[in-house]
Amino acid sequence: MSNGKVMVAMSGGVDSSVAAALLKERGWEVIGVSMQLWDHSVEEDAAGAGAGSCCSLDDLYDARRVAHALGIPYYVMNLEREFRSAVVDYFVESYAAGATPNPCIKCNEVMKFRVLLRKARAMGIGLLATGHYARIAPGPRGPRLLRGVDGRKDQSYFLFTMTADELSSVLFPIGGMTKDEVRAEARRLGLGTSEKAESQEICFIPRGGRGDFLAGRIGGGGGEIVDTAGRVLGRHRGLYRYTVGQRRGLDLPDGPYYVVEIDSGADRLVVGRSEELLARGLTAGRVNWINGAAAEGELTAKIRYRHGGVACRVERLGADRVSVDFARPQRAVAPGQAVVFYSGDEVVGGGWIEEALR
């Protein structure tokens, strides 16, 4: 397949730039594509939307310059409508329901490995490559998703929604490299993105922050802050401004307090002491098993991206629901976040946290 066609999702950063360059160097016919996901001009003047975020206009310019330097075709696809429906609406609705969403997972699930892959196939391009720090390996039941070799940059957590069919049509050219090695390759290849800093912000959140963005879309606020015994301690400024485990911004006497629960039905913020954040397990729904078969028994669970992982036992509750018992209690299990299950370096599946079991 060394002379086959491959579409490379180019974000304008060093990772996808190196992915495209390496594939071309290895003999692939590379087509570079960027996704126009958000109209930054809408809020740019008022709030500086897009500054320091991924998928900004500057990123598109950088991607185009890299594609020109590599001598590969380059296209920008306007997918703002799909992005708003799949990611932005999900983000707002989750916070309105008292959950803590993960828009990066949704963006990968829908925009890259559903929408963009479908467009690649429609163009007669059988493979899609990205700059993710993750690996794909063959297995007895189909392709297996593995952690990237750079533990600091591993992005396999964000990819648990992938299916074996999608993995069979995807390449992760830098998954076996460290970030330092990627930058070294970019310098060797003369790419202008070799020293580019990484984006830290969500692309559609303006400089005013998440709270201001959501305030204009959800509104409300001013309900009670109570402790776990039900005593009223103060008033909140809108539940969408808080996440489970949060300490800052509570401004309560006799602290410190932490957000333990977000009760959207009663418009109440429940707070407690540090030890009250501990959970013995969780329930999760909309579970995806990458190779189709449910994996029960002893696994390792990650309950957020930077979580170190904990040994756990997984038990099925239905077709796509599970209960998870941790080997030791874990802090700040947040409904709406993802729990991802690993067997060694392999991602076997994951789901969306419904409830923390205290």
Long-range contacts (C-beta under 8 A, 24 or more apart in sequence): 2-26, 2-27, 2-28, 3-27, 3-28, 3-29, 4-28, 4-29, 4-126, 4-127, 5-29, 5-31, 5-124, 5-125, 5-126, 5-127, 6-30, 6-31, 6-125, 6-126, 6-127, 6-128, 6-129, 6-171, 7-31, 7-32, 7-33, 7-116, 7-120, 7-123, 7-125, 7-127, 7-128, 7-129, 8-32, 8-33, 8-128, 8-129, 8-130, 9-33, 9-34, 9-35, 9-112, 9-116, 9-128, 9-129, 9-130, 9-131, 10-34, 10-63, 10-66, 10-67, 10-74, 11-54, 11-55, 11-59, 11-63, 11-131, 12-55, 12-56, 12-58, 12-59, 12-60, 12-61, 12-62, 12-63, 12-66, 12-193, 12-196, 13-54, 13-59, 13-62, 13-131, 13-193, 13-196, 13-198, 13-199, 14-131, 14-182, 14-183, 14-186, 14-191, 14-193, 14-194, 14-195, 14-196, 15-131, 15-132, 15-133, 15-174, 15-182, 16-63, 16-130, 16-131, 17-62, 17-63, 17-66, 17-131, 17-186, 17-191, 17-193, 18-131, 18-173, 18-174, 18-182, 18-185, 18-186, 18-189, 18-191, 19-129, 19-130, 19-131, 19-171, 19-172, 19-173, 19-174, 20-66, 20-67, 20-70, 20-72, 20-129, 21-66, 21-70, 21-185, 21-186, 21-189, 21-191, 22-173, 22-174, 22-185, 23-129, 23-171, 23-173, 24-70, 24-72, 25-189, 30-70, 30-72, 31-72, 31-73, 31-74, 31-75, 31-123, 31-125, 32-63, 32-66, 32-67, 32-70, 32-72, 32-73, 32-74, 32-75, 33-74, 33-75, 33-76, 33-77, 33-116, 33-120, 34-59, 34-60, 34-63, 34-64, 34-74, 34-75, 34-76, 34-77, 35-76, 35-77, 35-79, 35-83, 35-111, 35-116, 36-60, 36-76, 36-77, 36-78, 36-79, 36-80, 37-79, 37-80, 37-83, 37-87, 37-107, 37-111, 37-203, 37-204, 38-80, 38-83, 38-88, 38-203, 38-204, 39-80, 43-206, 46-206, 47-206, 47-207, 47-208, 47-212, 48-206, 48-207, 49-204, 49-205, 49-206, 49-207, 50-203, 51-201, 51-207, 52-199, 52-200, 52-201, 53-199, 53-200, 53-201, 53-202, 53-203, 53-204, 53-205, 54-199, 54-201, 54-202, 54-203, 55-199, 55-203, 56-199, 56-203, 59-199, 62-192, 62-193, 62-196, 65-192, 66-191, 66-192, 66-193, 69-190, 69-191, 69-192, 77-116, 77-119, 79-111, 79-115, 79-116, 82-110, 82-111, 82-115, 83-107, 83-111, 86-110, 86-111, 86-115, 87-111, 87-204, 88-204, 91-204, 92-214, 92-217, 92-218, 94-336, 95-214, 95-218, 95-239, 95-240, 96-218, 96-240, 96-264, 97-264, 97-336, 98-239, 98-262, 98-263, 98-264, 98-265, 98-335, 99-262, 99-334, 99-335, 99-336, 100-243, 100-244, 100-334, 100-335, 100-336, 100-337, 101-336, 101-337, 102-158, 102-336, 102-337, 102-338, 103-202, 104-158, 104-202, 105-158, 105-160, 105-161, 105-338, 108-158, 108-159, 108-161, 109-161, 109-162, 113-159, 113-161, 113-162, 113-166, 113-170, 114-166, 117-166, 117-169, 117-170, 120-169, 121-169, 126-169, 127-169, 127-170, 127-171, 128-169, 128-170, 128-171, 129-170, 129-171, 129-172, 129-173, 130-170, 130-171, 130-172, 131-172, 131-173, 131-174, 132-158, 132-159, 132-172, 132-174, 132-175, 133-172, 133-174, 133-175, 133-179, 134-159, 134-172, 134-175, 135-172, 135-175, 135-176, 136-167, 136-170, 136-171, 136-172, 136-175, 139-291, 141-291, 141-292, 141-293, 142-167, 142-168, 142-291, 142-292, 143-167, 143-168, 144-290, 144-291, 144-346, 145-290, 145-346, 145-347, 146-175, 146-345, 146-346, 146-347, 147-342, 147-345, 147-347, 148-172, 148-175, 148-176, 149-175, 149-176, 149-177, 149-178, 150-177, 150-178, 150-179, 152-179, 153-178, 153-179, 156-340, 156-347, 157-302, 157-305, 157-338, 157-340, 157-347, 158-305, 159-347, 160-288, 160-290, 160-338, 160-340, 160-341, 160-347, 160-349, 160-350, 161-288, 161-350, 162-288, 162-290, 163-288, 163-290, 164-290, 164-291, 164-292, 167-290, 210-240, 210-241, 211-237, 211-238, 211-240, 211-241, 214-238, 214-240, 214-241, 215-240, 220-267, 223-266, 223-267, 223-268, 223-269, 224-267, 224-268, 224-269, 225-250, 225-252, 225-268, 225-269, 225-270, 225-271, 226-268, 226-269, 226-270, 226-271, 227-257, 227-270, 227-271, 227-272, 228-260, 228-270, 228-271, 228-272, 228-276, 233-257, 233-271, 236-269, 239-264, 239-267, 239-269, 242-269, 243-334, 244-277, 244-332, 244-333, 244-334, 244-335, 244-356, 245-277, 245-331, 245-332, 245-334, 258-332, 262-335, 274-331, 276-358, 277-331, 277-332, 278-329, 278-330, 278-331, 278-358, 279-326, 279-329, 279-330, 279-331, 279-333, 279-356, 279-357, 279-358, 280-325, 280-326, 280-329, 280-357, 280-358, 281-312, 281-323, 281-324, 281-325, 281-326, 281-356, 281-357, 282-323, 282-324, 282-333, 282-339, 282-353, 282-354, 282-355, 282-356, 282-357, 283-317, 283-321, 283-322, 283-323, 283-324, 283-353, 283-354, 283-355, 283-357, 284-321, 284-322, 284-324, 284-339, 284-350, 284-351, 284-352, 284-353, 284-354, 285-320, 285-321, 285-351, 285-352, 285-354, 286-320, 286-351, 286-352, 287-320, 287-321, 287-322, 287-349, 287-350, 287-351, 288-320, 288-349, 288-350, 288-351, 289-348, 289-349, 290-347, 290-348, 290-349, 291-348, 294-349, 295-341, 295-343, 295-348, 295-349, 299-341, 299-342, 299-343, 299-348, 300-341, 300-342, 300-343, 301-326, 301-339, 301-340, 301-341, 301-342, 302-339, 302-340, 302-342, 303-330, 303-333, 303-334, 303-337, 303-338, 303-339, 303-353, 304-332, 304-334, 304-337, 304-338, 309-342, 312-341, 314-341, 320-351, 321-351, 321-354, 322-351, 323-357, 325-357
